[in-house]
Amino acid sequence: MKLRNPEKDFLAPYANTFNDDVDLISDLVSTSEAHNLFYASKSFLLLAEQLKTRIALLVGAIDKVGIIPLGVTTYLSWAKLSKENAVFGGVEWVLVTLVLLYFFAVRMSLVVQWLDRAALIFQTAAEQRKKGETQR
């Protein structure tokens, strides 16, 4: 019943991912040293930050502009060019290339999110490992 428990239906697909993450954290706690886990966490955070910087150099603040305004603007420009029977020249191909770079940057943003998630997993495992070592 989607109407009775909408939050449960919405979150159900994420339960398996969450459980897999918790299992991975448990495995990391039991098989790795805290200092190695902290290092892995910091490494993933550094990679994510470097990739964010490269994305910003390429297309600017992608999270501020968004893909919907870009799509609408691209469609309106394309419609205007089509009505005028414009021939694609160098300038138009440069604009198409920039739009493709923007979509590439969106894909790289997903990689940044994955790196942040991996860093969180390692950070959590490191904290649990450290907590377990102090309780002994």
C-alpha positions in Angstrom: 0.0 0.0 0.0 1.9 3.0 -1.3 -0.6 5.4 0.3 -0.4 4.0 3.8 3.4 4.0 4.2 5.0 6.2 1.5 8.2 6.6 3.4 8.6 2.8 3.7 8.0 2.3 0.0 10.4 5.2 -0.9 13.2 3.9 1.3 12.8 0.2 0.6 15.3 0.1 -2.3 17.9 1.8 -0.2 17.7 -0.8 2.6 19.8 -3.3 0.7 22.5 -0.7 0.0 22.5 0.3 3.6 22.8 -3.2 4.8 25.7 -3.8 2.4 27.4 -0.7 3.7 26.9 -1.8 7.3 28.3 -5.3 6.5 31.3 -3.7 4.7 31.9 -1.5 7.8 31.9 -4.5 10.0 34.3 -6.4 7.8 36.6 -3.4 7.7 36.5 -3.0 11.5 37.5 -6.6 12.0 40.2 -6.8 9.3 41.9 -3.4 9.2 43.8 -1.2 11.6 42.3 2.2 12.6 45.1 4.2 11.1 44.7 2.5 7.7 41.0 3.2 7.8 41.5 6.8 8.7 44.1 7.1 5.8 41.7 5.5 3.3 38.9 7.9 4.4 41.2 11.0 4.0 42.4 9.7 0.6 38.8 9.4 -0.7 37.9 12.8 0.6 41.0 14.3 -1.0 40.1 12.6 -4.4 36.6 13.9 -4.1 37.8 17.5 -3.4 40.3 17.4 -6.3 37.6 16.1 -8.7 35.2 18.9 -7.5 37.9 21.4 -8.2 38.4 20.0 -11.7 34.7 20.0 -12.4 34.5 23.7 -11.3 37.3 24.6 -13.6 35.5 22.9 -16.5 31.9 24.1 -16.1 31.7 26.2 -13.0 29.4 25.5 -10.1 27.3 22.7 -11.6 25.3 22.4 -8.4 24.3 26.0 -8.6 23.1 26.1 -12.2 21.6 22.7 -12.7 20.8 20.6 -15.7 17.2 21.7 -16.2 18.1 25.3 -17.1 20.8 24.0 -19.4 18.3 21.7 -21.1 15.7 24.3 -21.5 18.2 26.8 -22.9 19.6 24.2 -25.3 16.1 23.3 -26.5 15.1 26.9 -27.1 18.4 27.7 -28.9 18.0 24.6 -31.1 14.4 25.5 -31.9 15.4 29.0 -32.9 18.2 27.7 -35.1 15.9 25.2 -36.7 13.3 27.8 -37.6 16.0 30.0 -39.2 17.4 27.1 -41.2 20.8 27.8 -39.8 23.7 25.8 -41.0 26.0 24.4 -38.3 29.3 26.2 -38.4 32.3 26.4 -36.0 30.5 28.4 -33.3 27.6 26.0 -33.2 29.9 23.0 -32.8 31.8 24.7 -30.0 28.4 25.2 -28.2 27.5 21.6 -28.7 30.9 20.6 -27.3 30.4 22.7 -24.3 27.0 21.1 -23.6 28.6 17.7 -23.9 31.3 18.8 -21.4 28.6 19.9 -19.1 26.9 16.4 -19.2 30.4 14.9 -18.6 30.7 17.1 -15.6 27.3 15.8 -14.3 28.7 12.2 -14.6 31.8 13.2 -12.7 29.6 14.7 -10.0 28.2 11.2 -9.5 31.7 9.9 -9.1 32.3 12.6 -6.4 29.2 11.4 -4.6 30.5 7.8 -4.7 33.9 9.0 -3.3 32.2 10.9 -0.5 30.2 7.7 0.4 33.3 5.6 0.4 35.1 8.1 2.6 32.1 7.9 5.0 32.3 4.2 5.1 36.0 4.2 5.9 35.6 7.0 8.5 32.8 5.1 10.3 34.8 1.9 10.3 37.9 3.8 11.6 35.9 5.3 14.4 34.3 2.0 15.4 37.8 0.3 15.3 39.3 3.1 17.4 36.4 2.9 19.9 36.8 -0.9 20.1 40.6 -0.5 20.8 40.0 1.9 23.6 37.4 -0.4 25.3 39.9 -3.3 25.6 
